[in-house]
Amino acid sequence: MKPYRWLVAMLVVAVLGVIGAQWLAQQEQSGLGQVIVRTGGYDYSTTLPRAMLLLVLAWLALGFLWSLLRLPFRAWGRYRERQGRARLIEGLRALQGGHWLRAERLLAGAVDDPEVGAIAAAAAVRAADGRGDEAAAQAWLTALAARDPAAHAMLSAERLLERGLPVDAINALDVATAQPLPPRGLLLRVRALQAIGRAGEAYGLLGALRQQAALPEADLARLEMELATGSLREAADANLLAEYWEAMPKPLRTEPVVVAAYAERAAALRWDEAALRHLEQALDARWDESLADLYGRLAIGHVDSRRASAQRWLQAHPASPALLVTLARLARKQGQWLQAQDFLHRALAQGAGADAWEEMGAGFAAAGDEALARRAYANALHAARGEAAEELPGRDLREKIYDRAVVEDRDEHGIPRLKE
C-alpha cells in the first residue's frame, strides 16, 4: 500500500510542477511583477513568482538540511526508547518471576522514558517491596509522584491498606490530582472506608463502581452485601438506620444477613417494633434458619406475640431446629420451663447443636438442677467440637419417639420436602 501512495504522490507533484512551470513562463512573458535585489554592487532581477518559488525552495532546502543534522540525534533517541521499552519488558518479566533485585535494576533503566517511566517506577516499587527495602520503595514512589501523581496516590493507598493503615490510605487518595478517581482508586477508597467503620459512605460509591465495571458482577454483589450489612450495623440512630434501609434495593432487603443486621441494630437502638416487623416479614416471605434463631435471641420484649408467631411458623416448619430452640427460649422467658424442655428435646432430635444444649443448661441452672445443668453445658462443648453428646436421663422411649416424629412437610403440589 505504501509504494502505491508514493507513486500517486509523485504523479501529483509532477503534475503540479508542469502546471507551475507553464504559469511561470506566462508570468515572464508578461513582464509583470519584477523583483530587484541589490547587494555588493550587483543587481539581481527576476519575476515575483520566480522569487517566491526560490524562497520556498530555499526554505525546503534549509528544512532538509536541518533534518539531516538532527538525524543522528533522532536515531539515538529512538534507540534509547527501544532500549527503555526492552528493559521495561524484561523488568516486568523478572518481577513476575520474583527476581526482585534484577527486576529493579532493569526497571531503573526505563524510568527516564517519558512514556513508560511511570509504569517502570510503579513496578520498581513492587520490586523493592518484594525484597523488603522500604527506603528504595519510598525513593521509587517519589519518582512516580513526579511522573504520574494519580498512580502514585493509588499505589501509596494500596500499600498503606496492606499495612493496616486505612486512614492514611484515604489521605493519600485525597491528594490525587486526577478527579474523579479511576475505578481502582474508587475501589481502594471503598475498602479503606469499610475498614474504618464508614460503610455507609462507602455504600454510596457502589453506583460509580458498577458504572465503571470495577469488579466482576459476583464480586460486586458480595461487596454490596458487606457494605449493606456494615452500614446498618454502624447506624448511629433510628433515623439513619431507616434511611439506609430505605435506600437499599428491595432484593437486598430480603437477604437474611441484611435483615439480621437491621433487626440487631434496631433492637440495640430500642426500636423493637421495627426489628420484629422486618424479621417476621422476612420469615414469612422466605424461611431461613438463622433468622428463626435470631427471632428468639433478640434482647427485646413482646414475648407473647413472638411466641404466637413462632407457634404459627411451627405448623409449616415442624422440623426446624432453630425454630424449636426459639420456642424453648420464649417459653422459658414466660416461666414455662417444662414446655421449654420439650421444645429443646425435639430440637436436639431434629439436629440442633451447641445452642440447644446451652439453652438446656441455662434452664436447668435457673431451675436449681446443677447436675443436669453441668451435663448440658458439657454437651454444648462436645457439640461445638463435633463430638458425641451424652444423653440426659429421664427421657422414656415414647418421649424419644415423639421428639423425632414430625408432621410430613409437603410443598404446594403435595410432594414431601426432603429434609436439608
C-alpha positions, 0 to 999 in steps of 0.5 A: 500500500505504501509504494502505491501512495508514493507513486500517486504522490509523485504523479501529483507533484509532477503534475503540479510542477508542469502546471507551475512551470507553464504559469511561470513562463506566462508570468515572464512573458508578461513582464509583470511583477519584477523583483530587484535585489541589490547587494555588493554592487550587483543587481539581481532581477527576476519575476515575483513568482520566480522569487517566491518559488526560490524562497520556498525552495530555499526554505525546503532546502534549509528544512532538509538540511536541518533534518539531516543534522538532527538525524543522528540525534533522532536515531539515538533517541529512538534507540534509547526508547527501544532500549527503555521499552526492552528493559521495561519488558524484561523488568516486568518479566523478572518481577513476575518471576520474583527476581526482585533485585534484577527486576529493579535494576532493569526497571531503573533503566526505563524510568527516564522514558517519558512514556513508560517511566511511570509504569517502570517506577510503579513496578520498581516499587513492587520490586523493592517491596518484594525484597523488603527495602522500604527506603528504595520503595519510598525513593521509587514512589517519589519518582512516580509522584513526579511522573504520574501523581494519580498512580502514585496516590493509588499505589501509596493507598494500596500499600498503606491498606496492606499495612493496616493503615486505612486512614492514611490510605484515604489521605493519600487518595485525597491528594490525587490530582486526577478527579474523579478517581479511576475505578481502582482508586474508587475501589481502594477508597471503598475498602479503606472506608469499610475498614474504618467503620464508614460503610455507609459512605462507602455504600454510596460509591457502589453506583460509580463502581458498577458504572465503571465495571470495577469488579466482576458482577459476583464480586460486586454483589458480595461487596454490596452485601458487606457494605449493606450489612456494615452500614446498618450495623454502624447506624448511629440512630433510628433515623439513619438506620431507616434511611439506609434501609430505605435506600437499599434495593428491595432484593437486598432487603430480603437477604437474611444477613441484611435483615439480621443486621437491621433487626440487631441494630434496631433492637440495640437502638430500642426500636423493637417494633421495627426489628420484629416487623422486618424479621417476621416479614422476612420469615414469612416471605422466605424461611431461613434458619438463622433468622428463626434463631435470631427471632428468639435471641433478640434482647427485646420484649413482646414475648407473647406475640413472638411466641404466637408467631413462632407457634404459627411458623411451627405448623409449616416448619415442624422440623426446624431446629432453630425454630424449636430452640426459639420456642424453648427460649420464649417459653422459658422467658414466660416461666414455662420451663417444662414446655421449654424442655420439650421444645429443646428435646425435639430440637436436639432430635431434629439436629440442633447443636451447641445452642440447644444444649446451652439453652438446656443448661441455662434452664436447668441452672435457673431451675436449681438442677446443677447436675443436669445443668453441668451435663448440658453445658458439657454437651454444648462443648462436645457439640461445638467440637463435633463430638458425641453428646451424652444423653440426659436421663429421664427421657422414656422411649415414647418421649424419644419417639415423639421428639423425632416424629414430625408432621410430613412437610409437603410443598404446594403440589403435595410432594414431601420436602426432603429434609436439608 
